[in-house]
Amino acid sequence: MGSKPKKSKTYRFNEEWEIDYFFTMVNDKCCCLICLSSIAIAKKGNLERHFLALHNKYQTDYPPNSELRKRKIRDLKTQLTNQQNIFTKPILKSQAVTTTSFKVSYLLAKKCKPFSDGEFVKDIFLEMSDSLFNDFKNKSEITAAIQDLQLSRNTVMR
């Protein structure tokens, strides 16, 4: 008869390890705040080995349980978050442009207008934005977003 399937062991990240070894959880992986490398399995021994082998000077420069160490961890976490946000902002902008293009195309189809009118609608948006958003601080951003709209006949048909 067949043997029983082996149970896979799951390890959980302990919040104390963040202060002890400069690690945090990012997408279910332990990420070193100093060198940004990731450790696949969240075991204390793995984190400790990495920290002592590669970042031993942090043990002396930032003594354990000191305010200096906590401040350094906070700064490194902020730096990591800022790096992650660099990638999310353009994605959100492109999703908004795509959604708007779909909505304009839907309205054109609903009114039985040719998709080539999409460029005309874009030109109207640009002309309106010059006077409508004249007093806005982010007028250039709004105009750039309208410029990014994909409303040409070939793009909309596909």
One Martini backbone bead per residue (centre of mass of N, CA, C, O) as a GRO file, in nm:
protein
  158
    1MET     BB    1   0.102   0.033   0.011
    2GLY     BB    2   0.070   0.356   0.050
    3SER     BB    3   0.192   0.632   0.165
    4LYS     BB    4   0.173   0.896   0.340
    5PRO     BB    5   0.144   1.210   0.312
    6LYS     BB    6   0.331   1.475   0.358
    7LYS     BB    7   0.345   1.724   0.579
    8SER     BB    8   0.344   2.055   0.557
    9LYS     BB    9   0.526   2.309   0.684
   10THR     BB   10   0.442   2.599   0.867
   11TYR     BB   11   0.554   2.935   0.873
   12ARG     BB   12   0.578   3.216   1.091
   13PHE     BB   13   0.596   3.541   1.135
   14ASN     BB   14   0.773   3.728   1.369
   15GLU     BB   15   0.768   4.047   1.492
   16GLU     BB   16   1.046   4.037   1.646
   17TRP     BB   17   1.232   3.998   1.387
   18GLU     BB   18   1.234   4.287   1.293
   19ILE     BB   19   1.418   4.388   1.530
   20ASP     BB   20   1.641   4.162   1.533
   21TYR     BB   21   1.679   4.123   1.176
   22PHE     BB   22   1.556   4.318   0.959
   23PHE     BB   23   1.254   4.209   0.899
   24THR     BB   24   0.986   4.151   0.656
   25MET     BB   25   0.670   4.129   0.510
   26VAL     BB   26   0.641   4.029   0.152
   27ASN     BB   27   0.439   3.842  -0.002
   28ASP     BB   28   0.503   3.585   0.190
   29LYS     BB   29   0.795   3.714   0.247
   30CYS     BB   30   1.108   3.754   0.357
   31CYS     BB   31   1.248   4.084   0.403
   32CYS     BB   32   1.525   4.262   0.380
   33LEU     BB   33   1.587   4.593   0.476
   34ILE     BB   34   1.884   4.625   0.374
   35CYS     BB   35   1.907   4.427   0.088
   36LEU     BB   36   1.618   4.303  -0.021
   37SER     BB   37   1.618   4.018   0.041
   38SER     BB   38   1.482   3.689   0.023
   39ILE     BB   39   1.305   3.453   0.228
   40ALA     BB   40   1.114   3.178   0.194
   41ILE     BB   41   1.159   3.072   0.492
   42ALA     BB   42   1.016   3.148   0.813
   43LYS     BB   43   1.298   3.120   0.994
   44LYS     BB   44   1.496   3.205   1.244
   45GLY     BB   45   1.762   3.078   1.140
   46ASN     BB   46   1.765   3.212   0.860
   47LEU     BB   47   1.763   3.508   0.956
   48GLU     BB   48   2.008   3.495   1.142
   49ARG     BB   49   2.217   3.405   0.935
   50HIS     BB   50   2.190   3.643   0.747
   51PHE     BB   51   2.246   3.871   0.948
   52LEU     BB   52   2.530   3.770   1.057
   53ALA     BB   53   2.673   3.739   0.775
   54LEU     BB   54   2.591   4.039   0.637
   55HIS     BB   55   2.492   4.236   0.916
   56ASN     BB   56   2.675   4.260   1.184
   57LYS     BB   57   2.716   4.576   1.224
   58TYR     BB   58   2.419   4.631   1.321
   59GLN     BB   59   2.457   4.515   1.608
   60THR     BB   60   2.649   4.760   1.696
   61ASP     BB   61   2.521   5.024   1.573
   62TYR     BB   62   2.231   4.877   1.660
   63PRO     BB   63   2.118   4.812   1.937
   64PRO     BB   64   1.927   4.621   2.104
   65ASN     BB   65   1.635   4.784   2.200
   66SER     BB   66   1.674   5.052   2.063
   67GLU     BB   67   1.586   5.354   1.933
   68LEU     BB   68   1.778   5.351   1.691
   69ARG     BB   69   1.677   5.084   1.570
   70LYS     BB   70   1.378   5.162   1.533
   71ARG     BB   71   1.434   5.401   1.344
   72LYS     BB   72   1.580   5.241   1.121
   73ILE     BB   73   1.344   5.053   1.056
   74ARG     BB   74   1.143   5.274   0.980
   75ASP     BB   75   1.313   5.388   0.744
   76LEU     BB   76   1.334   5.122   0.578
   77LYS     BB   77   1.026   5.083   0.544
   78THR     BB   78   0.975   5.347   0.395
   79GLN     BB   79   1.165   5.289   0.159
   80LEU     BB   80   1.017   5.033   0.062
   81THR     BB   81   0.741   5.164   0.012
   82ASN     BB   82   0.839   5.370  -0.199
   83GLN     BB   83   0.937   5.159  -0.404
   84GLN     BB   84   0.657   5.024  -0.443
   85ASN     BB   85   0.499   5.289  -0.538
   86ILE     BB   86   0.635   5.333  -0.812
   87PHE     BB   87   0.468   5.088  -0.948
   88THR     BB   88   0.158   5.158  -0.879
   89LYS     BB   89   0.091   5.434  -1.011
   90PRO     BB   90   0.107   5.367  -1.320
   91ILE     BB   91  -0.107   5.144  -1.312
   92LEU     BB   92  -0.346   5.318  -1.221
   93LYS     BB   93  -0.334   5.513  -1.460
   94SER     BB   94  -0.372   5.302  -1.690
   95GLN     BB   95  -0.646   5.197  -1.588
   96ALA     BB   96  -0.798   5.466  -1.617
   97VAL     BB   97  -0.755   5.500  -1.921
   98THR     BB   98  -0.888   5.234  -2.010
   99THR     BB   99  -1.166   5.279  -1.883
  100THR     BB  100  -1.230   5.539  -2.036
  101SER     BB  101  -1.213   5.422  -2.320
  102PHE     BB  102  -1.445   5.220  -2.281
  103LYS     BB  103  -1.668   5.426  -2.213
  104VAL     BB  104  -1.656   5.586  -2.475
  105SER     BB  105  -1.704   5.345  -2.664
  106TYR     BB  106  -1.978   5.268  -2.550
  107LEU     BB  107  -2.123   5.536  -2.616
  108LEU     BB  108  -2.078   5.521  -2.920
  109ALA     BB  109  -2.228   5.250  -2.963
  110LYS     BB  110  -2.502   5.333  -2.834
  111LYS     BB  111  -2.524   5.583  -3.062
  112CYS     BB  112  -2.417   5.478  -3.344
  113LYS     BB  113  -2.117   5.552  -3.365
  114PRO     BB  114  -1.823   5.590  -3.483
  115PHE     BB  115  -1.499   5.521  -3.372
  116SER     BB  116  -1.369   5.777  -3.510
  117ASP     BB  117  -1.498   5.978  -3.290
  118GLY     BB  118  -1.287   5.952  -3.061
  119GLU     BB  119  -1.090   6.176  -3.151
  120PHE     BB  120  -1.299   6.401  -3.128
  121VAL     BB  121  -1.350   6.369  -2.825
  122LYS     BB  122  -1.059   6.428  -2.742
  123ASP     BB  123  -1.049   6.716  -2.858
  124ILE     BB  124  -1.273   6.821  -2.678
  125PHE     BB  125  -1.138   6.769  -2.408
  126LEU     BB  126  -0.891   6.952  -2.458
  127GLU     BB  127  -1.049   7.217  -2.500
  128MET     BB  128  -1.198   7.213  -2.228
  129SER     BB  129  -0.948   7.201  -2.034
  130ASP     BB  130  -0.834   7.485  -2.082
  131SER     BB  131  -1.088   7.634  -1.938
  132LEU     BB  132  -1.192   7.451  -1.702
  133PHE     BB  133  -0.874   7.408  -1.570
  134ASN     BB  134  -0.729   7.689  -1.526
  135ASP     BB  135  -0.724   7.698  -1.183
  136PHE     BB  136  -0.569   7.448  -1.167
  137LYS     BB  137  -0.280   7.295  -1.052
  138ASN     BB  138  -0.333   7.007  -1.233
  139LYS     BB  139  -0.366   7.064  -1.545
  140SER     BB  140  -0.132   6.903  -1.676
  141GLU     BB  141  -0.228   6.624  -1.576
  142ILE     BB  142  -0.502   6.623  -1.714
  143THR     BB  143  -0.400   6.664  -2.003
  144ALA     BB  144  -0.219   6.410  -2.006
  145ALA     BB  145  -0.450   6.207  -1.959
  146ILE     BB  146  -0.602   6.278  -2.219
  147GLN     BB  147  -0.366   6.214  -2.414
  148ASP     BB  148  -0.361   5.897  -2.326
  149LEU     BB  149  -0.597   5.839  -2.473
  150GLN     BB  150  -0.749   5.556  -2.649
  151LEU     BB  151  -0.949   5.659  -2.952
  152SER     BB  152  -0.891   5.515  -3.190
  153ARG     BB  153  -1.022   5.312  -3.419
  154ASN     BB  154  -0.816   5.073  -3.399
  155THR     BB  155  -0.812   5.048  -3.087
  156VAL     BB  156  -1.122   5.009  -3.031
  157MET     BB  157  -1.179   4.751  -3.210
  158ARG     BB  158  -0.980   4.542  -3.043
   0.00000   0.00000   0.00000
